[in-house]
């Protein structure tokens, strides 16, 4: 089983690097896409079939031997025409997984067949690239993924800030409610003083 894996830290927060799973049965095409990804400063795991991709992702019914941090994949690029399992079938498997459905999948093909392109896009493919894939394609995809990651982080920060503000408002409201519920102190009451004044000056009554 041929798996060309360049291990490393796949966290975008540190080095802003993507971990890309590249799937292609052609050794030459696989090397080309791997080189383009390396030039674009991406971490690459390259496999030669859809079945091997499923095995790597843990979707073949067997547990992956890799830890959760090692398995983090930000993008999957797969050839369409492969023996055993096509890129379209791999796409359906990934999108059918609740754990992996949000990973962007890009389909690559040397044939520009509109019906094939439409079918992949309808199934959830992020993009359909015509081979040969160019460096500009890879850089554009990387920028798109990084933008999406940053947007997600900003959204989470906004949600956290909103929750924090709501908690502060609730705390203030509770504090005000408790203040209004405090009974008046006898020392502060004016009733005894009024009674004493009436006793001293009965004419006032």
Secondary structure as UniProt FT lines:
FT   STRAND          3..5
FT   HELIX           12..15
FT   STRAND          19..23
FT   HELIX           27..39
FT   TURN            40..41
FT   STRAND          43..47
FT   HELIX           50..57
FT   HELIX           68..71
FT   STRAND          75..79
FT   HELIX           87..95
FT   TURN            98..102
FT   STRAND          104..109
FT   HELIX           114..123
FT   STRAND          127..130
FT   HELIX           135..181
FT   HELIX           186..188
FT   HELIX           191..200
FT   HELIX           202..204
//
